Amino acid sequence: MSDYDVANLGFKPDQAEEYEKEATLQINEVVPAYVFYATQDHCANAIKKFINDDLIEGESVLAEAHILGVRSELYPILPLLHHAKSTGEEKRSDVMKNVCT
């Protein structure tokens, strides 16, 4: 799964199946996280952690991967995805529209 503002530029189902074999919970460590794989049980446990654990350390919000204790190797697929970000000139929705058209 991914955030709503992520466009798939070439990540294929067979690649996803290979990642599923490696671990039942994977998340990109890039802050903020925008792509992840989790079983139903891991989703339930992740929700519990976000509700019960500290999300802030000092003055910084902790990264999702840090909170969940996950060190995934999703870097090979990140170039196959585009995570839209706002710029000074464009809103995120416009960036996403330009990627998709």
N, CA, C and O atoms as a GROMACS GRO file, in nm:
protein
  404
    1MET      N    1   0.085  -0.117   0.000
    1MET     CA    2   0.000   0.000   0.000
    1MET      C    3   0.089   0.123   0.000
    1MET      O    4   0.207   0.117   0.035
    2SER      N    5   0.030   0.233  -0.040
    2SER     CA    6   0.105   0.358  -0.039
    2SER      C    7   0.013   0.473  -0.004
    2SER      O    8  -0.110   0.458  -0.002
    3ASP      N    9   0.073   0.587   0.023
    3ASP     CA   10  -0.005   0.709   0.045
    3ASP      C   11  -0.080   0.745  -0.083
    3ASP      O   12  -0.047   0.696  -0.192
    4TYR      N   13  -0.179   0.829  -0.069
    4TYR     CA   14  -0.259   0.872  -0.184
    4TYR      C   15  -0.177   0.952  -0.284
    4TYR      O   16  -0.214   0.960  -0.401
    5ASP      N   17  -0.068   1.012  -0.241
    5ASP     CA   18   0.011   1.098  -0.328
    5ASP      C   19   0.135   1.029  -0.385
    5ASP      O   20   0.238   1.092  -0.408
    6VAL      N   21   0.123   0.898  -0.406
    6VAL     CA   22   0.232   0.819  -0.464
    6VAL      C   23   0.186   0.762  -0.597
    6VAL      O   24   0.081   0.698  -0.605
    7ALA      N   25   0.266   0.786  -0.700
    7ALA     CA   26   0.236   0.732  -0.833
    7ALA      C   27   0.330   0.615  -0.861
    7ALA      O   28   0.450   0.623  -0.835
    8ASN      N   29   0.275   0.507  -0.914
    8ASN     CA   30   0.353   0.390  -0.950
    8ASN      C   31   0.412   0.412  -1.089
    8ASN      O   32   0.338   0.427  -1.187
    9LEU      N   33   0.544   0.415  -1.096
    9LEU     CA   34   0.612   0.437  -1.224
    9LEU      C   35   0.674   0.310  -1.280
    9LEU      O   36   0.750   0.315  -1.376
   10GLY      N   37   0.641   0.195  -1.220
   10GLY     CA   38   0.696   0.070  -1.273
   10GLY      C   39   0.712  -0.042  -1.172
   10GLY      O   40   0.771  -0.144  -1.205
   11PHE      N   41   0.661  -0.026  -1.052
   11PHE     CA   42   0.668  -0.132  -0.952
   11PHE      C   43   0.565  -0.239  -0.988
   11PHE      O   44   0.446  -0.211  -0.997
   12LYS      N   45   0.612  -0.362  -1.009
   12LYS     CA   46   0.529  -0.471  -1.062
   12LYS      C   47   0.486  -0.568  -0.952
   12LYS      O   48   0.553  -0.581  -0.850
   13PRO      N   49   0.374  -0.637  -0.974
   13PRO     CA   50   0.325  -0.735  -0.876
   13PRO      C   51   0.428  -0.842  -0.841
   13PRO      O   52   0.434  -0.885  -0.725
   14ASP      N   53   0.508  -0.888  -0.938
   14ASP     CA   54   0.606  -0.991  -0.907
   14ASP      C   55   0.714  -0.938  -0.812
   14ASP      O   56   0.767  -1.014  -0.731
   15GLN      N   57   0.747  -0.811  -0.823
   15GLN     CA   58   0.842  -0.751  -0.729
   15GLN      C   59   0.781  -0.747  -0.588
   15GLN      O   60   0.849  -0.774  -0.490
   16ALA      N   61   0.654  -0.713  -0.580
   16ALA     CA   62   0.585  -0.709  -0.451
   16ALA      C   63   0.585  -0.847  -0.386
   16ALA      O   64   0.605  -0.860  -0.266
   17GLU      N   65   0.562  -0.950  -0.467
   17GLU     CA   66   0.561  -1.086  -0.413
   17GLU      C   67   0.697  -1.125  -0.356
   17GLU      O   68   0.703  -1.197  -0.257
   18GLU      N   69   0.804  -1.078  -0.417
   18GLU     CA   70   0.938  -1.107  -0.364
   18GLU      C   71   0.957  -1.040  -0.228
   18GLU      O   72   1.015  -1.101  -0.138
   19TYR      N   73   0.910  -0.918  -0.213
   19TYR     CA   74   0.920  -0.850  -0.084
   19TYR      C   75   0.836  -0.920   0.022
   19TYR      O   76   0.877  -0.927   0.139
   20GLU      N   77   0.721  -0.971  -0.017
   20GLU     CA   78   0.634  -1.042   0.078
   20GLU      C   79   0.705  -1.164   0.137
   20GLU      O   80   0.682  -1.200   0.252
   21LYS      N   81   0.791  -1.228   0.058
   21LYS     CA   82   0.864  -1.346   0.105
   21LYS      C   83   0.968  -1.310   0.211
   21LYS      O   84   1.001  -1.393   0.295
   22GLU      N   85   1.019  -1.187   0.207
   22GLU     CA   86   1.128  -1.146   0.295
   22GLU      C   87   1.082  -1.110   0.436
   22GLU      O   88   1.152  -1.141   0.533
   23ALA      N   89   0.965  -1.046   0.450
   23ALA     CA   90   0.920  -1.002   0.582
   23ALA      C   91   0.772  -0.972   0.578
   23ALA      O   92   0.717  -0.939   0.472
   24THR      N   93   0.707  -0.982   0.693
   24THR     CA   94   0.564  -0.955   0.698
   24THR      C   95   0.531  -0.810   0.730
   24THR      O   96   0.415  -0.770   0.730
   25LEU      N   97   0.634  -0.730   0.758
   25LEU     CA   98   0.615  -0.586   0.778
   25LEU      C   99   0.733  -0.513   0.718
   25LEU      O  100   0.848  -0.535   0.758
   26GLN      N  101   0.706  -0.427   0.622
   26GLN     CA  102   0.812  -0.350   0.558
   26GLN      C  103   0.760  -0.208   0.537
   26GLN      O  104   0.642  -0.188   0.507
   27ILE      N  105   0.849  -0.112   0.554
   27ILE     CA  106   0.812   0.028   0.539
   27ILE      C  107   0.936   0.104   0.494
   27ILE      O  108   1.046   0.074   0.540
   28ASN      N  109   0.919   0.201   0.405
   28ASN     CA  110   1.037   0.277   0.368
   28ASN      C  111   1.080   0.364   0.485
   28ASN      O  112   0.997   0.416   0.559
   29GLU      N  113   1.211   0.378   0.500
   29GLU     CA  114   1.264   0.455   0.613
   29GLU      C  115   1.275   0.603   0.582
   29GLU      O  116   1.311   0.682   0.669
   30VAL      N  117   1.244   0.641   0.460
   30VAL     CA  118   1.246   0.782   0.422
   30VAL      C  119   1.138   0.853   0.501
   30VAL      O  120   1.026   0.804   0.512
   31VAL      N  121   1.170   0.968   0.556
   31VAL     CA  122   1.072   1.043   0.635
   31VAL      C  123   1.003   1.141   0.543
   31VAL      O  124   1.073   1.218   0.478
   32PRO      N  125   0.874   1.145   0.533
   32PRO     CA  126   0.782   1.050   0.596
   32PRO      C  127   0.771   0.922   0.514
   32PRO      O  128   0.798   0.922   0.394
   33ALA      N  129   0.731   0.814   0.578
   33ALA     CA  130   0.711   0.688   0.508
   33ALA      C  131   0.595   0.703   0.411
   33ALA      O  132   0.498   0.772   0.441
   34TYR      N  133   0.604   0.640   0.295
   34TYR     CA  134   0.496   0.650   0.199
   34TYR      C  135   0.463   0.519   0.128
   34TYR      O  136   0.370   0.516   0.048
   35VAL      N  137   0.535   0.413   0.156
   35VAL     CA  138   0.502   0.283   0.099
   35VAL      C  139   0.530   0.176   0.205
   35VAL      O  140   0.630   0.182   0.276
   36PHE      N  141   0.438   0.078   0.214
   36PHE     CA  142   0.457  -0.025   0.315
   36PHE      C  143   0.386  -0.153   0.274
   36PHE      O  144   0.297  -0.153   0.188
   37TYR      N  145   0.427  -0.261   0.336
   37TYR     CA  146   0.362  -0.391   0.322
   37TYR      C  147   0.343  -0.444   0.462
   37TYR      O  148   0.436  -0.440   0.543
   38ALA      N  149   0.224  -0.493   0.494
   38ALA     CA  150   0.199  -0.550   0.626
   38ALA      C  151   0.087  -0.652   0.619
   38ALA      O  152  -0.008  -0.636   0.542
   39THR      N  153   0.100  -0.757   0.699
   39THR     CA  154  -0.010  -0.852   0.712
   39THR      C  155  -0.119  -0.786   0.798
   39THR      O  156  -0.096  -0.681   0.858
   40GLN      N  157  -0.234  -0.846   0.802
   40GLN     CA  158  -0.344  -0.792   0.882
   40GLN      C  159  -0.305  -0.782   1.029
   40GLN      O  160  -0.335  -0.682   1.095
   41ASP      N  161  -0.237  -0.884   1.081
   41ASP     CA  162  -0.194  -0.880   1.221
   41ASP      C  163  -0.096  -0.766   1.247
   41ASP      O  164  -0.106  -0.697   1.349
   42HIS      N  165  -0.002  -0.745   1.154
   42HIS     CA  166   0.093  -0.636   1.172
   42HIS      C  167   0.023  -0.501   1.166
   42HIS      O  168   0.062  -0.409   1.238
   43CYS      N  169  -0.077  -0.487   1.082
   43CYS     CA  170  -0.152  -0.361   1.077
   43CYS      C  171  -0.217  -0.332   1.211
   43CYS      O  172  -0.211  -0.220   1.261
   44ALA      N  173  -0.279  -0.433   1.269
   44ALA     CA  174  -0.344  -0.416   1.399
   44ALA      C  175  -0.241  -0.378   1.506
   44ALA      O  176  -0.265  -0.289   1.587
   45ASN      N  177  -0.126  -0.445   1.505
   45ASN     CA  178  -0.021  -0.414   1.602
   45ASN      C  179   0.037  -0.275   1.580
   45ASN      O  180   0.068  -0.205   1.676
   46ALA      N  181   0.052  -0.234   1.453
   46ALA     CA  182   0.104  -0.101   1.424
   46ALA      C  183   0.009   0.006   1.476
   46ALA      O  184   0.054   0.105   1.534
   47ILE      N  185  -0.120  -0.013   1.456
   47ILE     CA  186  -0.217   0.084   1.506
   47ILE      C  187  -0.206   0.095   1.658
   47ILE      O  188  -0.211   0.205   1.712
   48LYS      N  189  -0.192  -0.017   1.726
   48LYS     CA  190  -0.176  -0.016   1.872
   48LYS      C  191  -0.051   0.062   1.914
   48LYS      O  192  -0.055   0.140   2.009
   49LYS      N  193   0.059   0.040   1.841
   49LYS     CA  194   0.183   0.112   1.874
   49LYS      C  195   0.166   0.261   1.857
   49LYS      O  196   0.212   0.339   1.941
   50PHE      N  197   0.101   0.303   1.748
   50PHE     CA  198   0.082   0.446   1.724
   50PHE      C  199  -0.009   0.508   1.830
   50PHE      O  200   0.006   0.626   1.863
   51ILE      N  201  -0.101   0.430   1.884
   51ILE     CA  202  -0.190   0.480   1.988
   51ILE      C  203  -0.119   0.483   2.124
   51ILE      O  204  -0.135   0.579   2.200
   52ASN      N  205  -0.041   0.380   2.154
   52ASN     CA  206   0.014   0.365   2.289
   52ASN      C  207   0.156   0.419   2.308
   52ASN      O  208   0.190   0.459   2.420
   53ASP      N  209   0.238   0.420   2.206
   53ASP     CA  210   0.379   0.458   2.222
   53ASP      C  211   0.399   0.608   2.201
   53ASP      O  212   0.314   0.677   2.145
   54ASP      N  213   0.514   0.656   2.247
   54ASP     CA  214   0.551   0.796   2.223
   54ASP      C  215   0.582   0.816   2.075
   54ASP      O  216   0.651   0.734   2.014
   55LEU      N  217   0.531   0.924   2.020
   55LEU     CA  218   0.554   0.955   1.879
   55LEU      C  219   0.651   1.071   1.862
   55LEU      O  220   0.693   1.104   1.751
   56ILE      N  221   0.686   1.134   1.974
   56ILE     CA  222   0.774   1.251   1.971
   56ILE      C  223   0.892   1.225   2.063
   56ILE      O  224   0.877   1.173   2.174
   57GLU      N  225   1.009   1.263   2.015
   57GLU     CA  226   1.131   1.255   2.096
   57GLU      C  227   1.194   1.394   2.096
   57GLU      O  228   1.235   1.444   1.991
   58GLY      N  229   1.200   1.455   2.213
   58GLY     CA  230   1.247   1.594   2.219
   58GLY      C  231   1.147   1.683   2.149
   58GLY      O  232   1.031   1.691   2.189
   59GLU      N  233   1.192   1.749   2.044
   59GLU     CA  234   1.104   1.836   1.966
   59GLU      C  235   1.074   1.778   1.828
   59GLU      O  236   1.015   1.846   1.745
   60SER      N  237   1.113   1.653   1.804
   60SER     CA  238   1.096   1.592   1.673
   60SER      C  239   0.994   1.479   1.676
   60SER      O  240   0.985   1.403   1.771
   61VAL      N  241   0.915   1.471   1.568
   61VAL     CA  242   0.824   1.359   1.550
   61VAL      C  243   0.907   1.242   1.498
   61VAL      O  244   0.984   1.258   1.404
   62LEU      N  245   0.891   1.126   1.559
   62LEU     CA  246   0.966   1.008   1.518
   62LEU      C  247   0.915   0.955   1.384
   62LEU      O  248   0.796   0.966   1.353
   63ALA      N  249   1.005   0.899   1.306
   63ALA     CA  250   0.968   0.837   1.179
   63ALA      C  251   0.889   0.709   1.207
   63ALA      O  252   0.912   0.641   1.306
   64GLU      N  253   0.796   0.678   1.118
   64GLU     CA  254   0.713   0.559   1.132
   64GLU      C  255   0.798   0.434   1.147
   64GLU      O  256   0.770   0.350   1.232
   65ALA      N  257   0.902   0.421   1.065
   65ALA     CA  258   0.989   0.303   1.071
   65ALA      C  259   1.055   0.291   1.208
   65ALA      O  260   1.072   0.181   1.259
   66HIS      N  261   1.092   0.403   1.266
   66HIS     CA  262   1.153   0.402   1.400
   66HIS      C  263   1.052   0.356   1.505
   66HIS      O  264   1.085   0.273   1.590
   67ILE      N  265   0.932   0.409   1.499
   67ILE     CA  266   0.827   0.372   1.595
   67ILE      C  267   0.799   0.223   1.588
   67ILE      O  268   0.783   0.157   1.691
   68LEU      N  269   0.792   0.170   1.466
   68LEU     CA  270   0.758   0.030   1.446
   68LEU      C  271   0.879  -0.063   1.459
   68LEU      O  272   0.863  -0.185   1.461
   69GLY      N  273   1.000  -0.007   1.466
   69GLY     CA  274   1.120  -0.088   1.479
   69GLY      C  275   1.150  -0.167   1.353
   69GLY      O  276   1.196  -0.282   1.361
   70VAL      N  277   1.126  -0.108   1.238
   70VAL     CA  278   1.145  -0.177   1.110
   70VAL      C  279   1.264  -0.118   1.036
   70VAL      O  280   1.278   0.004   1.025
   71ARG      N  281   1.351  -0.204   0.984
   71ARG     CA  282   1.463  -0.162   0.901
   71ARG      C  283   1.452  -0.235   0.768
   71ARG      O  284   1.518  -0.337   0.747
   72SER      N  285   1.370  -0.183   0.681
   72SER     CA  286   1.344  -0.248   0.552
   72SER      C  287   1.444  -0.203   0.446
   72SER      O  288   1.503  -0.096   0.456
   73GLU      N  289   1.460  -0.287   0.347
   73GLU     CA  290   1.545  -0.255   0.233
   73GLU      C  291   1.456  -0.231   0.112
   73GLU      O  292   1.462  -0.305   0.014
   74LEU      N  293   1.376  -0.128   0.117
   74LEU     CA  294   1.287  -0.097   0.006
   74LEU      C  295   1.351   0.000  -0.094
   74LEU      O  296   1.288   0.037  -0.193
   75TYR      N  297   1.475   0.040  -0.069
   75TYR     CA  298   1.539   0.138  -0.156
   75TYR      C  299   1.542   0.099  -0.302
   75TYR      O  300   1.531   0.187  -0.387
   76PRO      N  301   1.557  -0.030  -0.338
   76PRO     CA  302   1.557  -0.064  -0.480
   76PRO      C  303   1.426  -0.030  -0.553
   76PRO      O  304   1.428  -0.008  -0.674
   77ILE      N  305   1.315  -0.025  -0.481
   77ILE     CA  306   1.188   0.004  -0.550
   77ILE      C  307   1.150   0.152  -0.545
   77ILE      O  308   1.062   0.196  -0.619
   78LEU      N  309   1.216   0.230  -0.457
   78LEU     CA  310   1.176   0.370  -0.444
   78LEU      C  311   1.186   0.448  -0.575
   78LEU      O  312   1.103   0.536  -0.599
   79PRO      N  313   1.286   0.420  -0.662
   79PRO     CA  314   1.288   0.492  -0.790
   79PRO      C  315   1.170   0.455  -0.882
   79PRO      O  316   1.142   0.526  -0.978
   80LEU      N  317   1.101   0.346  -0.850
   80LEU     CA  318   0.986   0.304  -0.930
   80LEU      C  319   0.856   0.370  -0.883
   80LEU      O  320   0.749   0.345  -0.937
   81LEU      N  321   0.868   0.455  -0.781
   81LEU     CA  322   0.753   0.525  -0.725
   81LEU      C  323   0.784   0.674  -0.723
   81LEU      O  324   0.900   0.714  -0.713
   82HIS      N  325   0.680   0.755  -0.732
   82HIS     CA  326   0.699   0.900  -0.721
   82HIS      C  327   0.612   0.951  -0.608
   82HIS      O  328   0.489   0.941  -0.614
   83HIS      N  329   0.675   1.007  -0.505
   83HIS     CA  330   0.604   1.064  -0.392
   83HIS      C  331   0.593   1.214  -0.415
   83HIS      O  332   0.692   1.286  -0.403
   84ALA      N  333   0.473   1.259  -0.448
   84ALA     CA  334   0.452   1.399  -0.482
   84ALA      C  335   0.471   1.487  -0.359
   84ALA      O  336   0.422   1.456  -0.250
   85LYS      N  337   0.542   1.595  -0.377
   85LYS     CA  338   0.563   1.693  -0.270
   85LYS      C  339   0.533   1.832  -0.324
   85LYS      O  340   0.560   1.861  -0.440
   86SER      N  341   0.477   1.915  -0.240
   86SER     CA  342   0.450   2.053  -0.279
   86SER      C  343   0.583   2.125  -0.303
   86SER      O  344   0.684   2.095  -0.240
   87THR      N  345   0.578   2.219  -0.394
   87THR     CA  346   0.694   2.306  -0.416
   87THR      C  347   0.647   2.449  -0.390
   87THR      O  348   0.529   2.472  -0.364
   88GLY      N  349   0.737   2.542  -0.398
   88GLY     CA  350   0.700   2.682  -0.381
   88GLY      C  351   0.603   2.729  -0.488
   88GLY      O  352   0.525   2.821  -0.465
   89GLU      N  353   0.608   2.665  -0.604
   89GLU     CA  354   0.525   2.707  -0.716
   89GLU      C  355   0.400   2.621  -0.735
   89GLU      O  356   0.300   2.668  -0.789
   90GLU      N  357   0.405   2.494  -0.691
   90GLU     CA  358   0.294   2.401  -0.716
   90GLU      C  359   0.243   2.335  -0.590
   90GLU      O  360   0.320   2.299  -0.501
   91LYS      N  361   0.109   2.320  -0.584
   91LYS     CA  362   0.049   2.242  -0.476
   91LYS      C  363   0.076   2.093  -0.504
   91LYS      O  364   0.102   2.054  -0.617
   92ARG      N  365   0.070   2.013  -0.399
   92ARG     CA  366   0.094   1.869  -0.414
   92ARG      C  367  -0.003   1.807  -0.515
   92ARG      O  368   0.037   1.722  -0.593
   93SER      N  369  -0.129   1.850  -0.514
   93SER     CA  370  -0.227   1.794  -0.608
   93SER      C  371  -0.189   1.825  -0.752
   93SER      O  372  -0.211   1.743  -0.840
   94ASP      N  373  -0.132   1.942  -0.776
   94ASP     CA  374  -0.087   1.976  -0.912
   94ASP      C  375   0.036   1.895  -0.952
   94ASP      O  376   0.048   1.853  -1.067
   95VAL      N  377   0.127   1.873  -0.858
   95VAL     CA  378   0.244   1.790  -0.886
   95VAL      C  379   0.199   1.650  -0.923
   95VAL      O  380   0.248   1.592  -1.020
   96MET      N  381   0.104   1.595  -0.845
   96MET     CA  382   0.054   1.461  -0.872
   96MET      C  383  -0.016   1.455  -1.008
   96MET      O  384   0.002   1.359  -1.083
   97LYS      N  385  -0.096   1.556  -1.039
   97LYS     CA  386  -0.165   1.559  -1.168
   97LYS      C  387  -0.065   1.559  -1.283
   97LYS      O  388  -0.087   1.490  -1.382
   98ASN      N  389   0.043   1.634  -1.271
   98ASN     CA  390   0.144   1.641  -1.376
   98ASN      C  391   0.217   1.508  -1.393
   98ASN      O  392   0.255   1.473  -1.505
   99VAL      N  393   0.237   1.435  -1.286
   99VAL     CA  394   0.302   1.303  -1.293
   99VAL      C  395   0.211   1.204  -1.366
   99VAL      O  396   0.258   1.121  -1.443
  100CYS      N  397   0.082   1.214  -1.340
  100CYS     CA  398  -0.014   1.116  -1.392
  100CYS      C  399  -0.065   1.148  -1.532
  100CYS      O  400  -0.132   1.064  -1.593
  101THR      N  401  -0.036   1.265  -1.583
  101THR     CA  402  -0.086   1.299  -1.718
  101THR      C  403   0.026   1.321  -1.815
  101THR      O  404   0.001   1.350  -1.932
   0.00000   0.00000   0.00000
